[in-house]
Amino acid sequence: MPIEGTIPSEILEGPAAIRATVDATEANVRAVAAELRARGIRRVWVIGNGTSYHSSLHASGLARRLAGPDDPIAIPVTAGDFRTFRPRLGPGDAIVGISASGEFRDVLGVFEEVRGRIPTVGIVHVPGSSLTRICDHLILSAGGPSGAPVMTKTFSSTLSATILTLGAILGDEPLAEVTAGLRLAADHAERAIADAWPAVEALADEFADAEHLFVVGSGLAYPAALEAALKLKEMALVHAEASETWEMASGPATMVGPATVVVSLAPDGTARAATDDVVRHCREWGARVIEVAASRAVADSRLLVVPAGVDERFAPLTVLPPVALLAYVLGGLRGATPDRPGWTERYHSQGLKHIVGV
């Protein structure tokens, strides 16, 4: 049976959105970065909420790996925390705010409150939205409009735009490195989605009874785990929790058993052995295991295969899409309607009217 719906279509469009964003923003991010460097920027606060906060964690972590001792540092903070507990800001600070809709209230509030004093960069997917009108510098991600309430394509495109912005602030060499990395990640994501497409229905049927799902990842696969757990909650309406590999053996381990599914995000790289080790323990404790990797570490796991050589530094763009597709199909089996979820009113009741596609 074919997988149909707005969200699967946008998952399929994600790799093209990465490429389109690289092509559309390169000149702009260079110009913005040159101006910020000319101002002597030393700290770049990267703020967002939910999916956009996961983007801030990932892009800042990647920038930390690329930065030298004299480069500006990128600091990820939730937009609400930054607005409520404002750090002491000065001439060496800049703020990058991520909001696909351009309407998230705390990002807007921060930009309005620092307007004229601290340079702001808006990472936005929707042209003409509120954030585009108040930021000092605008980076528009590409890939076409979104009609989905769950960020998949727009996550890929806004994350790519954030990575490019921070890379450009660090200089020409880091920008060239992340540009090449993003293009390769788009290729890898395309192959991972194609391989997952015929497999996820059987997987969803097998795991539809799960009470708890833990998504495990190390390094820059940890922000991917956070986003994968969010996608499982939003689309499948199931308890899903992300854990960083070295933390999995503490608190989460107390709940691991036969009613648990552990999803391992394990791109090849320095920390894969540690992720494989903890997942083997989870299997010994009774959990069922899904591995998103090039090959199995657990003999009887279920595998969502990704290409060998997937770069762990770009994991959210490559290992997440197969899990998002699984979450969509799982949601349907559990009686949810991911393309028209009932939870949007819960967001709206809190004043969060920023959801793209609703």
N, C-alpha and C positions, 0 to 999 in steps of 0.2 A: 504494500500500500504506500503510495507516495506521501511524503511529508509536505503538507501545505500550510500556508498561513503567512501573515506579515512578518512575524519574527524569524521563521526559517529563511524567508527571502532576504531579510537584512543580514542574517548570519552569513549567507552565501555572498552578499555584496561587501562584506567586511574587508577582504584583501584588496579589492579594487579601491575602497575608500582610503586605505593606507597609502596606496600608490598615488591616488589623486591628491591627497593632503600633502605628500612630499612634493609633488609637482607644483601645487598651488601656493605653497607657503614659503618656499626656499628663499626667494628674494626678500619677502617681508620679514622673516625671522632674522635675516642678516642685518637689515636696516634697524630693526628694533634693538637687537643686541648691540650694535655699534653705538646707538644712542645711550643705552644703559651703561656700557663700559666707559663711555666718555664722561658720564656723571660720577664715575668711581664707585659703582655699586659693589657692595661687599656681601650683602645678605639678600637672598631672593626667597621670599615667603611664598609657598605654593599652597593655595587654599582651595577647598572644594568640599562637597558633601556626598556621601554614599559612593556611587561609582566614580564620581569626580575626585573624591578623596583617595580612592584606590589608585587613580591615575597620578595624583600628587605624590603618593608614597612610592610608586614605581619610578616615575620620571626623576624624582629627587634622589632615589637610591642609585639609579643609573648615572646621574650627574656626579654623585659622590665618587663613584668608581673612576670616572673620567677626569675629575678635577685634580689639578696640581696644588701644592701648598700655598700658592699665591693667588689662586682663583677664587671667585665668589663661591659661597656655599648656598645650596638649596635646602630649604627647611619646610617639610610638609606639615600642615596643621589643618584640622577641620575648620571650615569657615565659621561655624558657630563659636568654637573655642577662641579663634583668633579675634572675633568681634567682641566677645564677652570679656576675655582676659588679654587685652591688647598689649603686646610687647612694647617696650620703649623704642620708638622708631626715630630714625635720623636720616641725614643726607646719604648714607651708604646703603639704604634699604630700598627694595622694590617689591611689589606684590604681583604675583601671577594668580589670577582667579580663573578657575575652570568651571564652566556651566554650559552644557550642550544647548540647553534651551535659551540661555542668556537671561533667565528670569529667577534664578534661585535667590531667595531674599537675603540670606546672610552674605553672599558674595556681593550682591548689589549694595547692601548696607555698608560693608567695609569700604568699597570703592567710593561711595558717596561721602563717607566720614573722613577719608584721607585725601579727598580731591584737592588738587592744587598744592599739596605738601609732599606726597610720596608718589612716585611714578607707578602706574598700574598697567598691567597687560591682561587683556581679556582673551581667554581661549573659548571660542563660541562656535556652535554649529549652525545656529539660526540667524541669518542676516536680518538686520533691522530690529532685533530684540533689544530689551532694555539695557543689557550690559554693553552692547555695541555703541550705545550713545553716551556712556559715561566713562568708559575706560580711556586712558591716555593712548594706549596702543592696542590695536585689535589684530588678533590672529584668527582667521576664519578657517575651520577645518572643512574638508571637502568630502565628496562621495554621494551627494544628493540628499534630499529631504528625508526625514524619518517619519514613518507612520506608526511606529511601535511604542508602547508605553514602557518597555524594558530596553535598556540601552545595550545594544550589541554592536551594530555598525557604528553608531555615534561614539561608543566607547573606543573602538579601534581608531576612529579618525581624530577625536579630541586628545586621546593619549598620544598619538603620533605627533600632533601639533605641539603638545607640551614637551615631548622629548626633543623635538627639533628646536624649540625656543630655548630650552636650557642648554642644549648642545651648542647653539650659536653663541650664547652668552660666554661659554667657556673658550670659544675660538674656532678658527677654521678647521683645524685638525679634528677636534671632537665632533664638530658638525658633520664633516665628511664621514666620520666613522658611524655616527648614528643614522645618517642618511642611507649609507650602504646596508646597515643592519636592518633598517625598516623595510627596504626593498626585498631583502632576503626573507624577512619575517612574513611579508605578504605572500611570497611564493610558498613558504612552508605552511602557512595557514590555509592556503588554497588546497594543498594536498591533504592536510589533516582533515579538513571539512569533507572533502570528497571521499576519504576513507571512512569517516564516521557515518556519513549519510545512510549507507545500507545497513549499518550495524546497530544504530541506537534504538530501533523499535524492539528488537529482541532483548537488548539490555534493559530498557525501561520496563518491559514486561517481567523480567526476572527480578528487578529490584523495587517494584512498585509497593511492596509491603514494608519497606524499610522504615524504622521509627527514627533513626538518627543517622545522619551522614556527616562524616568528617572529611574535609578536604585538606590535604597536607602538601606543603611545598616549602622549599628552602631557597635562600637567596632571593632573587627577583622573581622566583616562582611563588613566593609567599603573597605578594599583592595579587597575583593571579588566583591564588587559593581564596583570598578574601572576596574577590569578585565572583568566582565560581560558586562559593557558598551563597552569596547574595542572589545570583541567578537561580539557584535551586529553590531558595525561599520565595522569590518573586513569581516564578513560573510554576513550580511544582507544589508550592505551599507545604513544604516539608521542613522539619527542623534540620538545618545544615549549619555547620560551624567550621570555620577555617582554623588551622593550626600551623604554626611554623614548625618545621621538622624537629628541631631540638626541644621544642616545648610539648610535642605530642605525647611524650612518655610521662609527663607529669599529670596535670589535671585531666585532659581528655582521656587518658588511658583508663581512668577509673570507670568510664562508661562504655568502653569498648567490649563488645560481646556479640553473640549470634544475631541480635536485632540491629546491629550496626553495619553500615557500609562505609568503608574508607576509600576515598578517591585520592589516588596518588598522582600529583603533577610532577613528573620526573624527567624533564629534559636532560640530555647528556650534559655533563659538566662536573665541576669540582665537588659539588655537594650531593651529587646523585646517590653515591654510596650510602650516605647518612639517611637519605629519604628511603631508599630501598630497605635499609636495616630496620627502621622503625615500622615500616609497613609489614615486613615479615613478622615482627612481633605482634602486630595487630591481628594478623592472620592466625597466629598461634593462640591468641586470646579469643578467637572465635569469629572475628569480623569477616565479612565478605569484602573482596577487594576489587576495585576497578583501577587499572593503571593507565595513565595517559602518558605514553612513553614510546620510544622506538622499539623496545623489547621488554619482555616480562622479567621481573625480579622474583615474583611469587608464582609458583608452578601452576596453580589452579585459578589464578586471577582472570578477570575479564579485561581485555586490552582494547583501548582506543588508541590506535597507532598514530604516531607523529613521525615525520621524517627523521632519520638519523642526522645528527649535526644541527638540530634545532638549537639556537643560541639561547641559553638560559637568561641572558640579559634582556631578551625581548619576549619572555615567556607569556605575559598576559595576552599578547597578540597571536600566539601560536597554539598554546595548549588549552586556552580557555574556550575557543569556539566549539570544539567537540562536546565539552561539558554543557555549554549553553544549549546546544541542539538536543542533548540527552534530557536536560531539564524541561525543555518545551514538550517533548514527547511524554515524559514522565508526568507532567502536569495534566495532560489530556487523559491519561490513564487514571489519574487520581481525581478526576471530575472537575479540574480547574479549567479556566479559559484564559490562557496566557495573553492572547491578543486583545482581550477585553476583560482585564482583571477587576474583581470587585474591590480590591484594596485601594484603588485610586481615591475613593472618597475619604479614606482614613488619612491620606496625605493632605487632601484639600481641607479637611476639618482643622488641620494644624497650620493652615495658611501656606502650605507647600503646593502652589499651583503651577509648578514649573515643569511638569512632566511632558516631555516631547511625545507627540503622537496621541495625546488625550485631549 
